[in-house]
């Protein structure tokens, strides 16, 4: 009796003490058996019969929660622009996002945008020009006084007089340059250059 035969005998003795080996009901495979709900089928066979027995594949895209819809929308615009796409669409649509897009459009970073009402949350469709290098939401939304803009310009923008900070003020959404001219403060929403 060689070493392999001795090992096989030991393995058989160990198996007797544990739970018996379960085979797939369909193909007879011993590996990757799904025992839950007393199915006793291998994963390959389960994939074939799942719809017949009432299992559905879970779609994460439908149920994924949006933690920060503004940040998600701005990143979608930036990624589409960097990929040289001509348009980008995203949901959900909100009044604040519409105001942000108006500011970005006035400054010449995007061509046009439209709100498509789909009966649920709405979709924004944005036509891109390829002028965006970076577009990000600022978190947390810092409160900025009318004389503190320079500190945040240094922090978020690459150079002096290059790019814009987008700010929500009591007078509406505007750039940091417009807020300086009007002498109002507000909350930082995003930056673009």
SVG drawing of the C-alpha trace seen along z (x, -y; Angstrom):
<svg xmlns="http://www.w3.org/2000/svg" viewBox="-46 -95 50 97">
<polyline fill="none" stroke="black" stroke-width="0.4" points="0.0,0.0 1.6,-3.3 1.2,-6.8 -1.6,-7.9 -3.7,-4.8 -3.2,-5.5 -4.2,-9.1 -7.4,-8.1 -8.3,-5.6 -7.8,-8.4 -10.0,-10.8 -12.8,-8.3 -12.7,-7.7 -12.9,-11.4 -15.8,-11.8 -17.8,-9.2 -17.6,-11.3 -18.8,-14.5 -21.9,-15.3 -22.3,-13.2 -21.2,-14.6 -24.1,-16.2 -24.2,-15.9 -26.0,-18.1 -29.5,-16.8 -29.1,-17.7 -25.4,-17.0 -24.0,-15.0 -21.2,-17.5 -19.9,-17.6 -18.5,-21.2 -20.2,-24.5 -23.5,-23.0 -26.3,-25.4 -28.0,-23.8 -30.1,-26.7 -33.9,-26.1 -33.0,-22.4 -32.1,-23.0 -29.0,-20.8 -27.9,-22.0 -24.5,-23.2 -24.0,-26.9 -23.9,-26.2 -27.2,-24.3 -28.7,-26.9 -27.9,-29.6 -29.8,-27.6 -32.9,-26.9 -33.1,-30.1 -35.8,-31.8 -37.9,-28.6 -38.1,-28.2 -38.8,-31.9 -35.5,-33.5 -34.7,-36.9 -31.3,-38.6 -31.1,-41.7 -30.5,-44.9 -28.4,-47.3 -28.8,-50.1 -32.5,-50.5 -32.1,-50.4 -28.8,-52.2 -29.4,-55.2 -28.0,-58.6 -26.1,-60.1 -25.4,-63.4 -27.3,-63.8 -25.5,-67.1 -22.1,-65.5 -23.1,-62.5 -24.5,-64.8 -21.4,-67.0 -19.1,-64.0 -21.3,-62.5 -20.9,-65.8 -17.1,-65.9 -16.6,-62.2 -18.7,-62.6 -16.7,-65.7 -13.4,-64.1 -14.5,-61.1 -15.2,-63.6 -18.9,-62.8 -21.2,-65.4 -24.0,-65.0 -24.7,-63.7 -27.9,-62.9 -28.5,-62.2 -31.2,-62.0 -32.7,-63.2 -33.5,-66.7 -33.8,-69.4 -34.3,-73.2 -30.8,-73.6 -29.2,-71.5 -31.0,-73.6 -29.6,-76.8 -26.1,-75.3 -26.4,-74.4 -27.5,-77.9 -24.4,-79.3 -22.1,-76.8 -23.8,-77.6 -23.5,-81.4 -19.7,-81.0 -19.4,-79.0 -18.5,-75.5 -21.6,-73.8 -23.7,-74.5 -27.3,-73.9 -29.4,-71.8 -33.0,-70.7 -35.2,-69.1 -37.0,-66.0 -40.1,-65.2 -40.3,-61.4 -43.1,-61.3 -40.8,-60.5 -37.8,-62.5 -37.0,-64.1 -33.8,-63.9 -31.4,-66.6 -29.9,-66.3 -26.7,-68.5 -24.9,-69.2 -21.1,-69.5 -18.4,-71.7 -15.3,-69.9 -14.1,-72.8 -14.2,-71.2 -11.0,-70.2 -12.4,-69.6 -15.9,-69.9 -16.6,-68.7 -19.0,-69.3 -17.5,-70.8 -18.3,-68.8 -19.0,-69.9 -20.8,-72.9 -18.7,-75.6 -20.4,-78.8 -18.4,-81.7 -18.6,-85.4 -18.4,-88.1 -14.7,-88.7 -13.5,-85.1 -13.6,-84.0 -9.8,-84.3 -9.1,-81.5 -11.3,-79.1 -10.0,-80.2 -6.5,-79.2 -7.9,-75.9 -10.0,-74.7 -8.9,-76.6 -5.6,-75.9 -4.5,-79.6 -5.6,-83.1 -8.5,-84.2 -8.8,-80.7 -12.0,-78.8 -15.1,-79.5 -16.5,-78.7 -20.3,-78.2 -22.1,-79.6 -25.6,-79.4 -26.5,-82.8 -29.7,-84.4 -30.0,-86.1 -29.7,-82.8 -26.9,-80.6 -24.0,-82.5 -20.2,-82.5 -17.8,-83.8 -17.0,-86.8 -20.6,-87.8 -21.0,-87.3 -17.9,-89.6 -19.5,-92.3 -22.8,-92.1 -21.2,-91.9 -23.0,-88.7 -21.8,-85.5 -23.3,-82.0 -22.5,-78.3 -20.0,-76.7 -21.6,-74.2 -19.0,-73.4 -15.9,-74.5 -15.1,-74.3 -12.2,-75.1"/>
</svg>
